[in-house]
Amino acid sequence: MNNIIKKIKEYFTYLKNYFDVSSYAPQQIGSILIVLSLIFTLTGLIWWALGTLLGIGLFDLVLYLMKKKTISQWIHRLFPKAIDIAIGILILVFTWMICGPEIFLPILVGFILGHLFWQE
């Protein structure tokens, strides 16, 4: 019984360290700003979305140059590879359904290029 309790405590300690806000606060703020840029995009505030994304990109570049974990490195820690793939496929299906093949094709090409060249 003590061994089971010890394992449970170890698991919760692991989770606490895994989601430690203090060590990943900049990455979490960047992730929230990405969601904000999505909201700007969906509400038609294109220039606000582009400005937000530009700021996030510069912020992420500063994190990289300071040898800190980037926003994408933090996000990739949260999900197993299978969930990353499922999210990508859902985004592609959603894009096809909403926008049709004309918009889907450049999104697909960007998705493939991202898969090939932006892996860490």
Secondary structure as GFF3:
##gff-version 3
##sequence-region A 1 120
A	DSSP	alpha_helix	2	18	.	.	.	ID=ss1
A	DSSP	alpha_helix	21	42	.	.	.	ID=ss2
A	DSSP	alpha_helix	46	65	.	.	.	ID=ss3
A	DSSP	alpha_helix	71	78	.	.	.	ID=ss4
A	DSSP	alpha_helix	81	99	.	.	.	ID=ss5
A	DSSP	alpha_helix	101	117	.	.	.	ID=ss6
###
